[in-house]
Amino acid sequence: MKLGLALSGGGVRAAAFHLGLLRRLAAEDLFESVSQISTVSGGSLIIGALFGVTGNRWPTSDEYRTVTYPALKQLLTTTDLFDFKAIGLSGILRFNYRLLHDRAGILAEVLRTRWKVTLRLADLPDTPNWWINTTCLETGKNWRFSKREMGDWSFGRHYNPPFLVADAIAASAAVPYAIGALKIQLPEAGWYRTDPATRAPIAAIHTMPSVHLWDGGAYENLGLEPLYKPRQGLIDCDFLICSDASAPLGPTRSGQHIRNILAGRLASPRLFDIAADQIRALRSRMLVNAIEGGQLRASLVRMGNSTRDIDIKSGRTRDSGDYDFYLSDERVASAIGTPTHLKALTPSDFDLISRHGFEAADGTLTAHAGDQFQKNFLWTSQ
């Protein structure tokens, strides 16, 4: 089985949730089956960090359980990415006016210096193939980076992207207004107009010298498009797991934009949040309908669903005492209530969110994809 993973945005909260889901896959020795990964924002952050701590390798299941996961927990609980603490007084003085117009560039630099994500796109392993999703302001399309490709079908595609992974991740996580677009200078030659359906090059073209890239979640926060299209089906994988760690639409807050930026919170204007929430709902519904209709071999793992929730929706029954081994509904609500930010989590918050990712994956996969995931696993502290 070739396994595809789509990991949503949601800041460090999403990163911890995805790590729990990955730990569930590693428990079943499925890391070796992953062939495609598509990420947005928080998903991009954690896969970049994973390659950083492994020396640019996709780990084995055993290595993830024993080495990679503990290393990433240490990173996410000790190192801020974007606030005053992460940048420091010397950084504030050094970045000065860039804090007003180039916060995405600063995020890329902090990723390189604090999270040690220093590799180039060309250095990524061939397997699994990793798609880093952003949104192109010039075209309004899903601009993607991978080892051997960048661009979108409207702008054109380039087959030798000369950029650092940290730049692509920063663009993927460049939440509108909170961080803002990343401007990149493009190579002059090597651009092609491509077939929208197949991505195959059709003719060489000339393009503009630069482009502005925003958060991939501005286009679609689940990262589905590189791995699944309704008429085409799954792309280069046999089974798709979509991990949705998006936050629910919160209460209206005004007049806190600058305060949110300085505190590392990724808060956008209300209208943008409403639009993004509706796009995610439509994509989720499309995916679920295709799964339930038998057209797609996939599973949607959602943050905020407790094991009891999943059992009720799937018609599964357990003894009431069995739920003592899982997070309670109140603890799950606490996990999804973690703000979307780029600051270090406390160890207890990390453990809560990551455990929730593990249990949500376990309950969903065994309930809805029993032909592939037949055995339940319980969370352990190690």
C-alpha positions as CSV (number, residue, x, y, z in Angstrom):
1,M,0.0,0.0,0.0
2,K,1.3,3.5,-1.0
3,L,0.1,5.8,1.7
4,G,-0.6,9.6,1.1
5,L,-0.7,12.1,4.0
6,A,-2.4,15.5,3.9
7,L,-1.5,17.6,7.0
8,S,-3.4,20.7,7.6
9,G,-2.4,24.1,8.9
10,G,-3.0,25.4,12.4
11,G,0.4,26.6,13.8
12,V,2.2,24.7,16.5
13,R,-1.1,23.2,17.7
14,A,-1.5,21.4,14.3
15,A,2.2,20.4,14.4
16,A,1.7,18.6,17.7
17,F,-1.5,16.9,16.6
18,H,0.1,15.7,13.4
19,L,3.0,14.2,15.4
20,G,0.5,12.2,17.3
21,L,-1.1,10.9,14.2
22,L,2.3,10.0,12.8
23,R,3.1,8.2,16.0
24,R,-0.1,6.1,15.5
25,L,1.1,5.2,12.0
26,A,4.6,4.3,13.4
27,A,2.9,2.0,16.0
28,E,1.6,-0.1,13.0
29,D,5.0,0.1,11.2
30,L,3.5,2.2,8.4
31,F,6.2,4.9,7.9
32,E,7.7,2.7,5.3
33,S,4.5,2.9,3.3
34,V,4.3,6.7,3.0
35,S,4.8,7.7,-0.6
36,Q,3.3,11.2,-0.7
37,I,3.0,14.1,1.8
38,S,1.1,17.3,1.2
39,T,1.3,20.0,3.9
40,V,0.0,23.5,4.7
41,S,1.3,25.9,7.4
42,G,1.6,23.9,10.6
43,G,1.9,20.7,8.7
44,S,4.7,22.2,6.6
45,L,6.5,23.4,9.8
46,I,6.5,19.9,11.4
47,I,7.6,18.0,8.3
48,G,10.4,20.5,7.8
49,A,11.4,20.1,11.4
50,L,11.3,16.3,11.0
51,F,13.8,16.4,8.1
52,G,15.9,18.8,10.1
53,V,16.3,16.5,13.1
54,T,16.8,13.3,10.9
55,G,19.5,14.7,8.7
56,N,17.3,14.9,5.7
57,R,15.9,11.4,5.9
58,W,12.4,10.0,6.2
59,P,12.7,7.9,9.4
60,T,11.7,4.2,9.8
61,S,8.8,3.5,12.0
62,D,11.1,2.4,14.8
63,E,13.3,5.4,14.4
64,Y,10.3,7.7,14.6
65,R,9.0,6.1,17.8
66,T,12.4,6.0,19.6
67,V,14.4,9.0,18.3
68,T,12.5,11.4,16.0
69,Y,9.3,11.9,18.0
70,P,11.2,12.7,21.3
71,A,13.5,15.1,19.4
72,L,10.5,16.9,17.9
73,K,8.8,17.1,21.2
74,Q,11.9,18.7,22.7
75,L,11.9,21.2,19.8
76,L,8.3,22.2,20.0
77,T,8.4,22.6,23.8
78,T,11.6,24.7,24.1
79,T,11.8,26.9,21.0
80,D,9.6,29.8,20.0
81,L,9.4,30.6,16.3
82,F,7.8,34.0,16.0
83,D,7.3,36.5,18.8
84,F,9.6,38.8,20.8
85,K,11.1,35.9,22.6
86,A,12.0,34.1,19.4
87,I,13.5,37.2,17.7
88,G,15.1,38.7,20.8
89,L,16.1,42.3,21.4
90,S,19.1,42.1,19.1
91,G,16.9,40.6,16.4
92,I,14.3,43.4,16.8
93,L,17.1,45.9,16.3
94,R,18.5,44.0,13.4
95,F,15.3,43.4,11.6
96,N,13.8,46.8,12.5
97,Y,11.7,47.9,9.5
98,R,11.5,44.3,8.2
99,L,9.1,43.6,11.1
100,L,6.6,45.8,9.3
101,H,6.9,44.5,5.7
102,D,8.9,41.2,5.7
103,R,7.8,39.1,8.6
104,A,7.7,36.0,6.4
105,G,11.3,36.5,5.5
106,I,12.1,36.8,9.2
107,L,10.2,33.6,9.9
108,A,12.3,31.8,7.2
109,E,15.5,33.1,8.9
110,V,14.3,31.9,12.3
111,L,13.4,28.5,10.9
112,R,17.0,28.2,9.7
113,T,18.7,29.5,12.9
114,R,16.4,28.1,15.7
115,W,14.8,25.0,14.1
116,K,17.9,24.2,12.0
117,V,15.9,23.7,8.8
118,T,18.8,24.5,6.5
119,L,18.4,22.0,3.6
120,R,17.5,23.0,0.1
121,L,14.5,21.7,-1.8
122,A,16.9,19.9,-4.1
123,D,18.3,18.0,-1.1
124,L,15.0,16.4,-0.1
125,P,14.7,12.7,-0.4
126,D,12.9,11.2,-3.4
127,T,10.5,9.2,-1.2
128,P,8.2,10.3,0.2
129,N,7.5,13.1,-2.3
130,W,6.7,16.2,-0.2
131,W,4.4,19.0,-1.5
132,I,4.6,22.3,0.4
133,N,1.4,24.3,-0.4
134,T,1.2,28.1,-0.6
135,T,-1.2,30.6,-2.2
136,C,0.1,32.8,-5.1
137,L,-1.2,36.4,-4.7
138,E,-0.7,37.1,-8.4
139,T,-2.8,34.2,-9.7
140,G,-4.9,33.2,-6.7
141,K,-3.9,29.6,-7.3
142,N,-2.3,26.8,-5.2
143,W,1.4,27.4,-5.7
144,R,3.4,24.3,-4.6
145,F,7.0,23.5,-3.9
146,S,8.6,20.1,-4.1
147,K,12.0,18.7,-4.7
148,R,11.7,18.9,-8.5
149,E,8.9,21.4,-9.1
150,M,7.4,24.7,-8.1
151,G,4.6,27.0,-9.4
152,D,1.0,26.7,-10.3
153,W,-0.9,25.8,-13.5
154,S,-1.8,29.5,-14.2
155,F,1.6,31.0,-13.5
156,G,3.6,28.2,-15.0
157,R,5.9,25.6,-13.5
158,H,9.7,25.3,-13.0
159,Y,11.4,22.0,-12.6
160,N,14.6,22.9,-10.7
161,P,13.5,25.2,-7.8
162,P,16.6,26.9,-6.3
163,F,15.2,27.7,-2.9
164,L,15.7,26.6,0.7
165,V,13.1,24.5,2.4
166,A,12.8,27.2,5.1
167,D,11.6,29.7,2.5
168,A,8.9,27.4,1.2
169,I,7.7,26.6,4.7
170,A,7.7,30.3,5.7
171,A,5.5,31.0,2.6
172,S,3.2,28.1,3.5
173,A,2.8,29.5,7.0
174,A,2.6,33.2,6.1
175,V,-0.8,33.8,7.5
176,P,-2.4,36.9,5.9
177,Y,-2.0,40.1,7.9
178,A,-0.4,38.4,10.9
179,I,2.8,37.5,9.0
180,G,2.1,38.5,5.4
181,A,3.3,37.4,2.0
182,L,6.8,36.2,1.3
183,K,8.2,37.9,-1.8
184,I,10.7,35.6,-3.8
185,Q,12.8,36.5,-6.8
186,L,12.3,33.9,-9.5
187,P,14.8,32.4,-11.9
188,E,14.5,33.9,-15.4
189,A,14.7,30.6,-17.4
190,G,13.1,27.2,-17.1
191,W,9.4,28.0,-16.9
192,Y,6.8,26.0,-18.7
193,R,3.1,26.3,-19.4
194,T,1.5,23.0,-18.2
195,D,-1.6,21.0,-18.6
196,P,-4.0,21.9,-15.7
197,A,-5.1,18.2,-15.4
198,T,-1.8,16.4,-15.7
199,R,0.8,19.1,-14.8
200,A,2.7,17.9,-18.0
201,P,4.8,20.7,-19.6
202,I,3.4,22.0,-22.9
203,A,5.6,25.0,-23.9
204,A,8.4,27.2,-22.6
205,I,7.2,30.6,-21.3
206,H,8.6,33.8,-19.8
207,T,7.2,35.0,-16.5
208,M,7.4,37.9,-14.1
209,P,10.6,38.3,-12.1
210,S,9.1,37.8,-8.6
211,V,6.0,36.5,-6.9
212,H,4.3,37.0,-3.5
213,L,3.3,33.8,-1.7
214,W,0.8,33.6,1.2
215,D,-0.3,30.9,3.6
216,G,-1.5,27.8,1.8
217,G,-4.6,27.9,4.0
218,A,-5.8,31.0,2.1
219,Y,-6.4,28.7,-0.8
220,E,-7.2,25.4,1.0
221,N,-6.1,24.5,4.5
222,L,-6.3,20.7,4.2
223,G,-3.6,20.2,1.5
224,L,-5.8,17.8,-0.5
225,E,-5.2,19.1,-4.0
226,P,-1.8,17.6,-4.8
227,L,-3.1,14.1,-3.7
228,Y,-6.7,14.0,-4.7
229,K,-8.9,15.5,-7.4
230,P,-12.6,14.5,-7.7
231,R,-12.5,13.4,-11.3
232,Q,-9.0,12.0,-11.2
233,G,-9.1,10.3,-7.8
234,L,-6.0,9.6,-5.7
235,I,-2.6,10.8,-7.2
236,D,0.4,8.5,-6.7
237,C,-1.0,6.8,-3.6
238,D,-3.4,4.0,-2.8
239,F,-4.9,5.3,0.5
240,L,-5.1,8.9,1.7
241,I,-5.1,10.1,5.3
242,C,-6.1,13.7,5.8
243,S,-5.2,15.1,9.2
244,D,-7.3,18.2,10.0
245,A,-6.1,20.2,13.0
246,S,-7.8,23.5,12.0
247,A,-9.2,25.5,14.8
248,P,-12.9,26.2,15.1
249,L,-14.0,29.7,14.2
250,G,-13.5,31.7,17.4
251,P,-15.3,34.8,18.8
252,T,-14.9,38.2,17.2
253,R,-11.9,40.2,18.5
254,S,-11.0,43.6,17.2
255,G,-8.2,46.1,17.8
256,Q,-5.6,43.4,18.8
257,H,-3.8,43.0,15.5
258,I,-0.4,44.4,16.6
259,R,-0.7,42.7,20.0
260,N,-1.4,39.4,18.3
261,I,1.7,39.7,16.1
262,L,4.0,40.5,19.0
263,A,2.6,37.6,21.0
264,G,3.1,35.2,18.2
265,R,-0.7,34.5,17.6
266,L,-1.7,34.0,14.0
267,A,-4.9,36.0,14.0
268,S,-6.5,37.2,10.8
269,P,-9.4,39.6,10.1
270,R,-12.8,38.1,10.8
271,L,-13.9,38.0,7.1
272,F,-10.8,36.1,6.1
273,D,-11.4,33.6,8.9
274,I,-15.0,33.1,7.8
275,A,-14.0,32.5,4.2
276,A,-11.2,30.1,5.2
277,D,-13.6,28.2,7.5
278,Q,-16.2,27.8,4.7
279,I,-13.6,26.6,2.2
280,R,-12.4,24.0,4.7
281,A,-16.0,22.8,5.3
282,L,-16.6,22.4,1.6
283,R,-13.4,20.5,1.0
284,S,-14.1,18.3,4.0
285,R,-17.6,17.6,2.8
286,M,-16.4,16.7,-0.7
287,L,-13.8,14.3,0.8
288,V,-16.3,12.6,3.2
289,N,-18.9,12.3,0.4
290,A,-16.4,10.6,-1.9
291,I,-15.3,8.2,1.0
292,E,-18.9,7.3,1.9
293,G,-19.9,6.9,-1.7
294,G,-17.1,4.4,-2.2
295,Q,-15.2,6.5,-4.8
296,L,-12.2,7.1,-2.6
297,R,-10.0,5.0,-0.3
298,A,-9.3,7.6,2.4
299,S,-9.9,8.7,5.9
300,L,-10.4,12.2,7.5
301,V,-8.9,12.5,11.0
302,R,-10.4,15.6,12.7
303,M,-9.1,17.4,15.7
304,G,-11.9,17.9,18.3
305,N,-13.4,14.5,17.9
306,S,-13.0,12.3,21.0
307,T,-12.9,8.5,20.9
308,R,-16.5,8.5,22.1
309,D,-17.5,11.0,19.4
310,I,-15.9,8.8,16.7
311,D,-17.6,5.7,18.1
312,I,-21.0,7.3,18.1
313,K,-20.7,8.5,14.6
314,S,-19.5,5.1,13.3
315,G,-22.0,3.0,15.3
316,R,-19.2,1.3,17.2
317,T,-19.9,0.1,20.8
318,R,-17.5,-0.4,23.7
319,D,-17.9,-1.1,27.3
320,S,-18.3,2.2,29.3
321,G,-15.1,1.4,31.2
322,D,-13.1,1.3,28.0
323,Y,-13.3,5.0,27.7
324,D,-11.2,5.4,30.9
325,F,-8.2,4.6,28.7
326,Y,-8.8,7.6,26.4
327,L,-8.9,11.4,26.7
328,S,-12.2,12.7,28.1
329,D,-14.4,15.0,26.0
330,E,-13.3,17.9,28.3
331,R,-9.6,17.2,27.6
332,V,-10.2,17.0,23.9
333,A,-12.0,20.4,24.0
334,S,-9.0,21.8,25.9
335,A,-6.7,20.5,23.2
336,I,-8.6,22.1,20.3
337,G,-8.9,25.3,22.3
338,T,-5.1,25.9,22.1
339,P,-4.6,29.1,20.1
340,T,-3.0,29.1,16.6
341,H,0.4,30.4,17.3
342,L,4.1,29.8,16.6
343,K,5.3,29.7,20.2
344,A,6.7,26.8,22.2
345,L,4.1,24.6,23.9
346,T,4.3,23.5,27.5
347,P,5.2,19.8,27.8
348,S,1.8,19.1,29.2
349,D,0.0,20.9,26.4
350,F,2.2,19.1,23.8
351,D,1.4,15.7,25.4
352,L,-2.3,16.5,25.4
353,I,-2.5,17.6,21.8
354,S,-0.2,14.9,20.5
355,R,-2.1,12.2,22.4
356,H,-5.3,13.6,20.9
357,G,-3.8,13.2,17.4
358,F,-2.9,9.6,18.2
359,E,-6.3,8.7,19.6
360,A,-8.2,10.5,16.9
361,A,-6.2,8.7,14.2
362,D,-6.6,5.3,16.0
363,G,-10.4,5.7,16.4
364,T,-11.0,7.0,12.9
365,L,-8.8,4.6,11.0
366,T,-10.0,1.5,12.8
367,A,-13.7,2.6,12.5
368,H,-13.7,3.8,8.9
369,A,-10.8,2.0,7.3
370,G,-10.9,-1.4,9.0
371,D,-9.7,-3.3,5.9
372,Q,-6.4,-1.4,6.3
373,F,-6.2,-0.6,10.0
374,Q,-7.7,-3.4,12.0
375,K,-5.9,-3.2,15.4
376,N,-6.5,-0.6,18.1
377,F,-3.5,0.9,19.8
378,L,-3.5,2.6,23.2
379,W,-1.4,5.7,23.9
380,T,1.7,5.2,26.1
381,S,3.8,7.9,27.6
382,Q,6.9,6.5,25.9
